[in-house]
Amino acid sequence: MEENQNNETKFKAIPVTESSSSSKSAKSTSGFGKSVLIPFISGVVGCAVVIGTCFGVPSIKSKLIGSTTSNISNSGNNSTQSNGYVKEISLSNYSDTAVYAANKILPSIVGINIEYTINTNSFFGKSTSTANASGSGIIISEDGYILTNNHVVSSSSESNSYYQISEAKKVTVTLFNDETEYEAKIIGKDEQTDLAVIKIEKNGLTSAEFADSDSVKVGEFVMAVGNPVNMTSTVTDGIISAVNRKITDSDGKTFTCIQTNAAINSGNSGGALVNSEGKVIGINTLKLSGTGIEGIGFAIPINSTTDITSQLIQYSKVKRPYIGISGIDLDDTTAKKYNLVIGVYVRTVEEFSAAEKGGLKIGDVIVEAEGKSITKMDELNEIKNSHQIGDEIKLKINRDGTEKEITIKLGEQP
């Protein structure tokens, strides 16, 4: 406090000291002029200096700030003081980006409502009730085809021994700025990729525009659009937090996803994750929830959906190559315990399958596929899925301690 007072005193005292010294010097060489005129003139000059300080400097300062603001606006960079705080910045460009992206995508996003029948088994007997759920979808053609998640329109993962949920009895769609409920038909669905296509009988719709999801970058602006908790046409923004994130859901299915911190809530499933141009880069599908978890959501990259979508429209399912076995992963510990080798233990072989026709037997251990070492069923499936139905793949197996090679002609998954 004393230091501040001393500084303030020094700032004010300099002009007074200078004026007082001039007065004493003038008094020793003159009379009236020295004792009256000079002090009067000095006072006028001093006053002018003070007025200049009070009114001139703020004017100059204002011009400097204006210049700085102009530079910020043109360059897009933040101006910071030495304490690390932003002094001035324009958010108009960011706001315009969000407004543009929202206006571009909103007419292509729909709300989906589903009606189910629940059959309950309890101590008091069997009962039937009706349940409703909601989700989101993306218009992919002007004549009414809509892309969404399989879990939005399918209830298979929700059933258990106490109750059974029927397939969707009724699916309705609500369009942007339109309260009419349009009844939809399920065209096709795929549990493995969690994708589905539905259709309404309406033309002239605004189909979404897709971007290249393989080119997205961490930190890039994104917007999630959908129908969370039945609040239609809701947008939330954020950035891409990570790409190629491997996520396993509660049913054990693994997805390669785009991770985002844009808020994704119940009902957002099947909606769009878009870039700054309002183009779709992903399908909002998963989120992490729980104590201490916030802002971790996942979208299926749009590039990985195009072939699936085409097959769902054409065949109502996805045609996949098929071997026809179930297997158990054998790590070093398990293999030693049962006197086996590391690989995939063949647990079952389906009748008339590609595996049976190719000579695979229960108890075989698959150790290689197409020349690559195999330790997990996922690795075998990845190699299988890189081929087409009818292709042949070579497997190396260990049977009763002896290795041999067999050739499998891939069938079609039923």
Secondary structure as GFF3:
##gff-version 3
##sequence-region A 1 414
A	DSSP	alpha_helix	2	27	.	.	.	ID=ss1
A	DSSP	alpha_helix	32	32	.	.	.	ID=ss2
A	DSSP	pi_helix	33	37	.	.	.	ID=ss3
A	DSSP	alpha_helix	38	51	.	.	.	ID=ss4
A	DSSP	pi_helix	52	56	.	.	.	ID=ss5
A	DSSP	alpha_helix	57	75	.	.	.	ID=ss6
A	DSSP	beta_strand	79	80	.	.	.	ID=ss7
A	DSSP	beta_strand	86	88	.	.	.	ID=ss8
A	DSSP	alpha_helix	92	105	.	.	.	ID=ss9
A	DSSP	three_ten_helix	106	108	.	.	.	ID=ss10
A	DSSP	beta_strand	109	122	.	.	.	ID=ss11
A	DSSP	beta_strand	125	139	.	.	.	ID=ss12
A	DSSP	beta_strand	145	148	.	.	.	ID=ss13
A	DSSP	alpha_helix	150	153	.	.	.	ID=ss14
A	DSSP	three_ten_helix	156	158	.	.	.	ID=ss15
A	DSSP	beta_strand	163	165	.	.	.	ID=ss16
A	DSSP	beta_strand	170	174	.	.	.	ID=ss17
A	DSSP	beta_strand	181	190	.	.	.	ID=ss18
A	DSSP	beta_strand	195	200	.	.	.	ID=ss19
A	DSSP	three_ten_helix	213	215	.	.	.	ID=ss20
A	DSSP	beta_strand	221	226	.	.	.	ID=ss21
A	DSSP	three_ten_helix	228	230	.	.	.	ID=ss22
A	DSSP	beta_strand	234	248	.	.	.	ID=ss23
A	DSSP	beta_strand	254	260	.	.	.	ID=ss24
A	DSSP	beta_strand	272	274	.	.	.	ID=ss25
A	DSSP	beta_strand	280	287	.	.	.	ID=ss26
A	DSSP	beta_strand	297	301	.	.	.	ID=ss27
A	DSSP	three_ten_helix	302	304	.	.	.	ID=ss28
A	DSSP	alpha_helix	306	315	.	.	.	ID=ss29
A	DSSP	beta_strand	321	322	.	.	.	ID=ss30
A	DSSP	beta_strand	325	330	.	.	.	ID=ss31
A	DSSP	alpha_helix	332	337	.	.	.	ID=ss32
A	DSSP	beta_strand	343	349	.	.	.	ID=ss33
A	DSSP	alpha_helix	354	358	.	.	.	ID=ss34
A	DSSP	beta_strand	365	369	.	.	.	ID=ss35
A	DSSP	beta_strand	372	373	.	.	.	ID=ss36
A	DSSP	alpha_helix	377	385	.	.	.	ID=ss37
A	DSSP	beta_strand	392	399	.	.	.	ID=ss38
A	DSSP	beta_strand	402	409	.	.	.	ID=ss39
A	DSSP	beta_strand	411	412	.	.	.	ID=ss40
###
